[in-house]
Amino acid sequence: MFVLEAPQESGTAVPEQVPARRPARRRLLRRAVPYLYLAPALSLLVLWTYRPLAQAFELSTLSWNLLPTSPMRSVGAANYQRLLELPSFSGSIWRTVVLIVGLLPFTVLLPVLIAFASRRVSARARTAYQAFAFAPFLVAPVAAAAVWRWLLHPGSGAVDRVLGTDRNWVYDAKAAPWVIIAITGWHLLGFAMLVVWAGLAGISNDYDEAARVDGAGPRQICRWITLPLLSPTLLFLVLTTVLLSPTLTFPLIDSMTQGGPAQATTNIYYLLWDYAFHSFDAGLSAAAGVLLFVGFGVVAGALVWISEKVAFHDD
Amino acid sequence: MMIDRLRVLGSHVLLIVTAVVCVFPIYWLFATALRRPEDVTSLSPVPWPMSLANYGDAAHKVDIAGLVANTFFVAALSTVGQLLVALLASYAFAMYTFPLQRLLYLAFVGTWLVPFQVTMLPNYILLNRMGLVDSLVGVVFPTLCSALALLLLRQHMSAFPKELVAAAKIDGRSSWSILWTVVVPNLRPALAALTIVLFINAWNEYFWPAVLLRRSNSVLQLGLRSFMGTEGEQWGPMMAVASLACLPVLVLYLLLQRQIVNAFVRSGLK
């Protein structure tokens, strides 16, 4: 906001009746133009992202039950202390790590395998396969939750009847986290496949040919040329997995398991919501949010660092 | 030769299995929705005889027309708003150089790192103070500044031929008129792709409506959830509502497959 105010103030402060100042005033106005174009986006950005981020820091030091009439008490770092002592918090962090690591086979490993396989088939067949695989990415997450709940319904669902079991996938504390991972993986697989494919398409054929002339086999080419050139794409996919997992898992958890059974599917994203809108503990939720933000920053920073240091760029 | 052929065959098998696993649940969703109520638990792969009875049943329990209308309203308003805001901002970034440009740009990119769960509570409190809790406008308002739209449009505008802009300037046109008469018409393909991506995202949005709207008869995604809570075992009507929640997006996809895929993959993130 501070950027916006400066040019406007100077624009009006210059008196109209001084003709000699005219060019200066016009120059100032012209300088203000880009800020005017930016003004709506910038004010929305401050209002809905950076102000709440700052307020989350503030809320995390308060004790408040979200009721406008009840008082907020400052408690310092007590929320953080309480949070770190809660077994449900450390448990949820661990489950979030399992979730993200469990998703990587779907978002990195399988897409790479499939993209390599799709190099061997004709362009037309490839387009058709990719079109089918991409479709789940566009299905509304809660509709996905609905149909998967139906498919996995104990007894009458298609999966149990085909397998001949009566397993209760969603209400089984051992199976439920894997159900969430598998459905999220199903959502993301086609998208990741296309990202890998786009990455492969961006790699020049010259390297392959040069290596082949030097006597390298297909496996060696893949290991020493294609994969290193693909590494920025793969790191991008890891980052996408981290960033998209809250968006995609929240509707599944909220409408399939509500975090259960026995908290088996309560990851950190769901726990924050639970603290805020079920326990009405604003301070605790905000403190967990701050820690999540810091964690996101560290993970993203590490990935960017890796991609600059380790990943191979084709300049 | 033999080994090559086997490799091609193996690739086809892998790709077919992947495609079937990806598409089967979507097919099953529509198949169940179209079965007769007494056939809902049938395992026959083709729903025959077909019936719309599940849709009628669902319409008795929830206001389907209202849900579709509300969802469309939210998605359309959010899309148009995001486009306008991002168009103006990306114009500033692409066509001008000004102090603090890099820093401001980074401020937009940085929003990727703020998980929405962190801003959720303060935003809820603010919307509550503005009296916008439980209103569709309240759902749209916080979505209006989209970093994705801004980054994509800036990219396209930076690649835009500067000579055209310079020529229009010499003609004495203002920057405002250059934006609408020179830049926007030439960006039409990019804008169309972006519109579709934003619309699909807004249509499928679940989190904000779930936080903000307490009435279950507000948008399709929430109507569906309430169905899962209260009518847990009524799979037929539930699949009928779920199919409506997916249908517009899937029809768009069938019609504009290539553009949608390109737009999503190029935009990288959601």
Chai-1 contact restraints between the chains, C-beta under 6 A:
chainA,res_idxA,chainB,res_idxB,connection_type,confidence,min_distance_angstrom,max_distance_angstrom,comment,restraint_id
A,V3,B,L100,contact,1.0,0.0,6.0,A-B,restraint_1
A,P34,B,A92,contact,1.0,0.0,6.0,A-B,restraint_2
A,P34,B,Y96,contact,1.0,0.0,6.0,A-B,restraint_3
A,P34,B,F98,contact,1.0,0.0,6.0,A-B,restraint_4
A,Y37,B,L88,contact,1.0,0.0,6.0,A-B,restraint_5
A,Y37,B,Y91,contact,1.0,0.0,6.0,A-B,restraint_6
A,Y37,B,A92,contact,1.0,0.0,6.0,A-B,restraint_7
A,L38,B,A89,contact,1.0,0.0,6.0,A-B,restraint_8
A,L38,B,A92,contact,1.0,0.0,6.0,A-B,restraint_9
A,P40,B,V85,contact,1.0,0.0,6.0,A-B,restraint_10
A,A41,B,V85,contact,1.0,0.0,6.0,A-B,restraint_11
A,A41,B,A89,contact,1.0,0.0,6.0,A-B,restraint_12
A,A41,B,C145,contact,1.0,0.0,6.0,A-B,restraint_13
A,L44,B,L144,contact,1.0,0.0,6.0,A-B,restraint_14
A,L44,B,C145,contact,1.0,0.0,6.0,A-B,restraint_15
A,L45,B,C145,contact,1.0,0.0,6.0,A-B,restraint_16
A,W48,B,P142,contact,1.0,0.0,6.0,A-B,restraint_17
A,T49,B,T111,contact,1.0,0.0,6.0,A-B,restraint_18
A,T49,B,V114,contact,1.0,0.0,6.0,A-B,restraint_19
A,P52,B,T119,contact,1.0,0.0,6.0,A-B,restraint_20
A,P52,B,P122,contact,1.0,0.0,6.0,A-B,restraint_21
A,P52,B,N123,contact,1.0,0.0,6.0,A-B,restraint_22
A,L53,B,V114,contact,1.0,0.0,6.0,A-B,restraint_23
A,Q55,B,P122,contact,1.0,0.0,6.0,A-B,restraint_24
A,A56,B,V118,contact,1.0,0.0,6.0,A-B,restraint_25
A,A56,B,P122,contact,1.0,0.0,6.0,A-B,restraint_26
A,I114,B,T18,contact,1.0,0.0,6.0,A-B,restraint_27
A,A117,B,S11,contact,1.0,0.0,6.0,A-B,restraint_28
A,A117,B,L14,contact,1.0,0.0,6.0,A-B,restraint_29
A,R120,B,R7,contact,1.0,0.0,6.0,A-B,restraint_30
A,R120,B,V8,contact,1.0,0.0,6.0,A-B,restraint_31
A,R120,B,S11,contact,1.0,0.0,6.0,A-B,restraint_32
A,V121,B,S11,contact,1.0,0.0,6.0,A-B,restraint_33
A,Y129,B,L15,contact,1.0,0.0,6.0,A-B,restraint_34
A,Y129,B,A19,contact,1.0,0.0,6.0,A-B,restraint_35
A,A131,B,Q257,contact,1.0,0.0,6.0,A-B,restraint_36
A,F132,B,A19,contact,1.0,0.0,6.0,A-B,restraint_37
A,F132,B,C22,contact,1.0,0.0,6.0,A-B,restraint_38
A,F132,B,V23,contact,1.0,0.0,6.0,A-B,restraint_39
A,A133,B,T18,contact,1.0,0.0,6.0,A-B,restraint_40
A,A133,B,A19,contact,1.0,0.0,6.0,A-B,restraint_41
A,A133,B,C22,contact,1.0,0.0,6.0,A-B,restraint_42
A,F134,B,V261,contact,1.0,0.0,6.0,A-B,restraint_43
A,A135,B,I26,contact,1.0,0.0,6.0,A-B,restraint_44
A,P136,B,C22,contact,1.0,0.0,6.0,A-B,restraint_45
A,L138,B,V249,contact,1.0,0.0,6.0,A-B,restraint_46
A,L138,B,Y253,contact,1.0,0.0,6.0,A-B,restraint_47
A,V139,B,C246,contact,1.0,0.0,6.0,A-B,restraint_48
A,A140,B,N204,contact,1.0,0.0,6.0,A-B,restraint_49
A,A140,B,Q221,contact,1.0,0.0,6.0,A-B,restraint_50
A,A140,B,A245,contact,1.0,0.0,6.0,A-B,restraint_51
A,A140,B,C246,contact,1.0,0.0,6.0,A-B,restraint_52
A,P141,B,Y206,contact,1.0,0.0,6.0,A-B,restraint_53
A,V142,B,Y206,contact,1.0,0.0,6.0,A-B,restraint_54
A,V142,B,Q221,contact,1.0,0.0,6.0,A-B,restraint_55
A,V142,B,L224,contact,1.0,0.0,6.0,A-B,restraint_56
A,V142,B,R225,contact,1.0,0.0,6.0,A-B,restraint_57
A,A143,B,A242,contact,1.0,0.0,6.0,A-B,restraint_58
A,A143,B,A245,contact,1.0,0.0,6.0,A-B,restraint_59
A,A143,B,C246,contact,1.0,0.0,6.0,A-B,restraint_60
A,A146,B,L224,contact,1.0,0.0,6.0,A-B,restraint_61
A,A146,B,M238,contact,1.0,0.0,6.0,A-B,restraint_62
A,A146,B,A242,contact,1.0,0.0,6.0,A-B,restraint_63
A,V147,B,P25,contact,1.0,0.0,6.0,A-B,restraint_64
A,V147,B,L29,contact,1.0,0.0,6.0,A-B,restraint_65
A,W150,B,W235,contact,1.0,0.0,6.0,A-B,restraint_66
A,S156,B,T41,contact,1.0,0.0,6.0,A-B,restraint_67
A,G190,B,C22,contact,1.0,0.0,6.0,A-B,restraint_68
A,L194,B,V265,contact,1.0,0.0,6.0,A-B,restraint_69
A,V195,B,V265,contact,1.0,0.0,6.0,A-B,restraint_70
A,A198,B,V265,contact,1.0,0.0,6.0,A-B,restraint_71
A,P246,B,P115,contact,1.0,0.0,6.0,A-B,restraint_72
A,F250,B,F207,contact,1.0,0.0,6.0,A-B,restraint_73
A,P251,B,Y206,contact,1.0,0.0,6.0,A-B,restraint_74
A,S255,B,R225,contact,1.0,0.0,6.0,A-B,restraint_75
A,S255,B,M228,contact,1.0,0.0,6.0,A-B,restraint_76
A,Y269,B,Q117,contact,1.0,0.0,6.0,A-B,restraint_77
A,L272,B,Q117,contact,1.0,0.0,6.0,A-B,restraint_78
A,A276,B,L121,contact,1.0,0.0,6.0,A-B,restraint_79
A,S285,B,L121,contact,1.0,0.0,6.0,A-B,restraint_80
A,A286,B,L121,contact,1.0,0.0,6.0,A-B,restraint_81
A,G289,B,Q117,contact,1.0,0.0,6.0,A-B,restraint_82
A,G289,B,V118,contact,1.0,0.0,6.0,A-B,restraint_83
A,L292,B,P115,contact,1.0,0.0,6.0,A-B,restraint_84
A,F293,B,V118,contact,1.0,0.0,6.0,A-B,restraint_85
A,F296,B,L113,contact,1.0,0.0,6.0,A-B,restraint_86
A,F296,B,P115,contact,1.0,0.0,6.0,A-B,restraint_87
A,G297,B,L113,contact,1.0,0.0,6.0,A-B,restraint_88
A,A300,B,L113,contact,1.0,0.0,6.0,A-B,restraint_89
